Amino acid sequence: MDNRDEVREFLVSRRAKITPEQAGLPGGTRRRVPGLRRSEVAALADVSVEYYAKLERGNLGGASPAVLEAVARALLLDEAERAHLLHLAQAAEGADVLARPRRRPGRQWMPHRSLQWTLDAITAGAAFVNNGRLDVLAENQLARAFYRDMYAGGSTPNVARFQFLDAAARRFYADWDLAADMTVDVLRTEAGRNPHDKGLHDLVGELSTRSDEFRGRWGAHNVRRHGAGEKHFRHPIVGDLTLTWETMAMAAEPGLTLVVYTAEPGSPSAEALALLASWEASPRGAEG
């Protein structure tokens, strides 16, 4: 799959973010472009201007690891951005970046029963499994209660689609903008890592068409690693929640991730989660 547009837009966007002062260069006032010039990046990376221009046109194929590292240093890329650049280069070479097995089109993934047992054994937290495009493929009972509005649609729940297309998400996420940024970061990282995912391309196309908020964020080409942290929610049943989250890659299922939301023991949020679990287990909760 040709990823030259993705490469070009990523490199141009990173170059535009760096001031000459940040790169240790004299600034001056007569600059026609935001950030650094191509010639300045080339000099910092110790490559010719012509070669760097070729890279920025999207032609990463054949670029050596040393050159990629030099470009990453010149553009002041952080760890997540460096990894994204490497993924783009490997995709340009035609390599399957993660050497992940391809799933057959049209074949629906079903969780092994031991995975569902594991999810169900997590009773004090909302636990679920998603793929790189944020489809939720398996969950425990508390996760369904936690994301009750997302599950109301009836189809395969998708965190990104809920985030940008469902008005309930504006109420659910106490800091909607931060959550939206993180969602797009995850999708952008996955797009660089797995450019062959037609489902991801379709999702991005749908969200870009239907959401100005998504389209603007997608065009920024930001990537970040989000493996753990804290989020704030306003749940329609139990009110305000402050939860920590952890993500864990599933070794038995490359490309899938286990996500668990929990609360500090003894905190009001922990009590609220326990109340939500009790509500979900009741006949009234089971009826939705």
C-alpha positions in Angstrom: 0.0 0.0 0.0 1.4 3.4 -1.0 1.9 5.5 2.1 3.7 8.4 0.5 1.0 10.9 1.4 1.1 9.8 5.0 4.9 10.1 5.1 4.9 13.5 3.5 2.3 15.0 5.8 3.9 13.6 8.9 7.4 15.0 8.1 6.1 18.3 7.0 3.9 18.7 10.1 6.9 17.8 12.4 9.2 20.3 10.6 6.6 23.0 11.0 6.5 22.5 14.7 10.2 23.3 15.4 11.5 26.8 15.8 15.1 27.6 14.7 15.8 28.4 18.3 14.7 24.9 19.4 17.0 23.4 16.9 20.0 25.6 17.9 19.8 27.7 14.8 19.6 31.5 14.3 16.0 32.6 13.9 15.9 35.8 12.0 12.7 37.6 10.8 12.5 36.8 7.1 11.1 33.3 7.1 8.4 32.3 4.7 7.6 28.9 6.3 6.6 28.0 9.8 9.2 26.0 11.6 12.4 24.9 9.9 13.3 25.0 6.3 14.1 21.8 4.4 17.7 22.9 4.0 18.0 23.3 7.8 16.6 19.8 8.5 19.0 18.4 5.9 21.9 20.1 7.5 21.0 18.9 11.0 20.5 15.4 9.7 23.8 15.6 7.7 22.2 14.6 4.4 21.9 16.5 1.2 18.9 18.9 0.6 18.0 16.8 -2.4 17.9 13.6 -0.4 15.9 15.1 2.4 13.4 16.6 -0.1 13.0 13.1 -1.6 12.2 11.7 1.9 9.7 14.5 2.6 8.0 13.8 -0.7 7.1 10.5 0.9 9.9 8.2 -0.5 11.2 6.5 2.6 11.9 3.2 0.8 15.6 2.4 1.1 16.3 4.9 3.8 18.8 3.3 6.3 18.2 3.1 10.0 21.1 5.6 10.5 19.4 8.1 8.2 16.0 7.7 9.9 17.6 8.2 13.3 19.4 11.3 12.0 16.1 12.7 10.7 14.4 11.9 13.9 17.1 13.8 15.9 16.9 16.8 13.5 13.1 17.0 13.9 13.3 16.5 17.7 11.0 13.5 17.5 10.0 11.9 20.8 9.9 8.1 21.3 6.4 7.6 19.9 7.1 9.8 16.9 10.4 7.9 16.2 8.6 4.6 16.3 5.9 6.0 14.0 8.6 7.1 11.5 10.1 3.6 11.6 6.7 2.1 11.0 6.1 4.3 8.0 9.5 3.4 6.6 8.9 -0.3 7.1 5.5 0.0 5.4 7.1 1.8 2.5 9.4 -1.2 2.1 6.4 -3.5 2.0 7.2 -5.0 5.3 4.5 -6.1 7.7 5.8 -4.0 10.6 4.7 -6.1 13.5 4.9 -9.4 11.6 1.3 -9.9 12.8 -0.8 -12.6 11.2 -3.4 -11.2 8.9 -7.0 -12.0 9.8 -9.1 -13.3 7.0 -11.5 -10.8 5.6 -15.1 -11.3 6.8 -14.0 -13.6 9.6 -15.3 -12.3 12.9 -12.9 -12.7 15.8 -14.4 -14.5 18.9 -12.7 -14.4 22.3 -11.5 -17.8 23.6 -13.6 -18.9 26.5 -10.5 -18.6 28.9 -10.2 -14.9 27.9 -13.8 -14.3 28.8 -13.3 -16.1 32.1 -10.3 -13.7 32.7 -12.4 -10.6 31.9 -15.2 -11.8 34.1 -12.8 -12.5 37.0 -12.0 -8.7 37.1 -14.9 -7.6 39.2 -13.6 -4.3 40.6 -12.7 -2.7 37.2 -14.1 -2.2 33.7 -12.1 -4.6 31.5 -12.3 -5.0 27.8 -10.3 -6.0 24.7 -10.0 -3.8 21.6 -8.1 -3.8 18.4 -6.0 -1.0 16.8 -9.0 0.8 15.4 -10.7 0.7 18.8 -13.4 -1.8 18.2 -14.4 -3.4 21.5 -14.3 -7.1 20.9 -14.8 -8.5 24.4 -15.7 -7.1 27.8 -16.7 -7.9 31.3 -20.1 -6.9 32.8 -18.8 -3.8 34.5 -17.3 -2.5 31.1 -20.7 -2.8 29.5 -22.3 -0.8 32.4 -19.4 1.7 32.3 -19.8 2.3 28.5 -23.6 1.8 28.5 -24.2 4.7 26.0 -21.7 3.3 23.6 -23.3 -0.1 23.7 -26.8 1.4 23.1 -26.1 1.5 19.3 -26.5 -2.3 18.9 -23.6 -2.8 16.5 -20.0 -3.6 17.3 -19.0 -0.8 19.8 -16.1 1.4 18.7 -14.6 3.9 21.1 -13.6 6.4 18.3 -17.1 6.4 16.7 -18.6 6.9 20.1 -16.2 9.7 20.9 -16.8 11.8 17.8 -20.3 10.8 16.6 -22.4 10.3 19.8 -23.6 13.3 21.7 -23.5 11.3 24.9 -19.7 11.2 24.7 -19.7 15.0 25.4 -21.3 14.4 28.7 -19.4 11.2 29.5 -15.9 12.5 29.2 -15.2 15.3 31.7 -12.4 16.5 29.5 -13.7 15.7 26.1 -10.9 17.4 24.2 -8.2 15.5 25.9 -10.0 12.2 25.4 -10.5 13.1 21.7 -6.8 13.9 21.3 -5.8 10.5 22.8 -8.3 8.6 20.6 -6.9 10.2 17.4 -3.3 9.6 18.6 -4.1 5.9 18.9 -5.7 5.7 15.5 -2.9 7.6 13.8 -0.3 5.3 15.4 -2.2 2.3 14.2 -2.4 3.7 10.7 1.4 4.0 10.6 1.9 0.5 12.1 -0.7 -1.3 10.0 -1.4 0.5 6.7 -3.1 -2.6 5.3 -6.2 -2.4 7.6 -9.1 -1.6 5.3 -11.4 -1.3 8.3 -9.2 1.4 9.8 -9.2 3.3 6.5 -13.0 3.1 6.3 -13.4 4.3 9.9 -11.1 7.3 9.3 -13.0 8.1 6.2 -16.3 8.0 8.0 -15.1 10.1 10.9 -13.4 12.6 8.7 -16.6 13.1 6.7 -18.9 13.3 9.7 -16.8 15.1 12.3 -14.9 18.4 11.9 -13.4 17.8 15.3 -11.9 14.5 14.1 -10.8 15.8 10.7 -8.8 18.7 12.3 -7.1 16.4 14.8 -6.3 13.8 12.1 -4.7 16.4 9.9 -2.3 17.4 12.8 -0.5 14.0 12.5 0.2 13.8 16.2 1.2 10.4 17.7 1.6 9.6 21.4 2.0 6.5 23.5 -0.9 6.0 25.9 -0.2 3.0 28.0 -1.5 4.2 31.4 -3.0 7.2 33.0 -5.9 8.8 34.7 -9.2 10.0 33.2 -12.3 11.8 34.6 -15.8 10.8 33.6 -19.4 11.8 34.3 -21.4 8.6 34.3 -25.1 8.8 33.7 -25.9 6.3 36.6 -23.2 6.9 39.3 -22.0 10.4 38.5 -18.4 11.7 38.6 -15.6 9.1 38.4 -11.8 9.4 38.5 -10.3 6.2 37.1 -6.8 5.0 36.3 -6.3 2.9 33.2 -3.7 0.4 32.1 -3.3 -1.2 28.6 -1.6 -4.5 28.0 -0.7 -6.0 24.7 -2.0 -9.6 24.3 0.8 -11.9 23.3 -1.6 -14.6 22.2 -3.5 -12.2 19.9 -1.1 -9.8 18.2 -2.7 -6.4 17.5 -5.2 -6.7 20.4 -5.0 -4.9 23.7 -6.5 -5.5 27.1 -7.7 -2.3 28.8 -8.7 -2.1 32.5 -10.2 0.9 34.2 -9.9 0.9 38.0 -10.3 3.3 40.9 -8.1 4.0 44.0 -9.2 1.5 46.7 -11.5 3.2 49.3 -12.0 6.3 47.1 -15.5 7.7 46.2 -14.8 6.5 42.7 -14.2 2.9 43.9 -17.5 3.1 45.8 -19.2 4.4 42.7 -17.8 1.5 40.5 -19.0 -1.0 43.1 -22.4 0.6 43.0 -22.4 0.5 39.2 -21.5 -3.2 39.3 -24.3 -3.9 41.7 -26.8 -1.9 39.5 -25.7 -3.8 36.4 -26.2 -7.1 38.2 -29.7 -6.1 39.3 -32.8 -6.9 37.2 -33.2 -3.2 36.5 -29.7 -2.9 35.2 -29.9 -6.1 33.2 -32.9 -4.6 31.3 -30.7 -1.6 30.3 
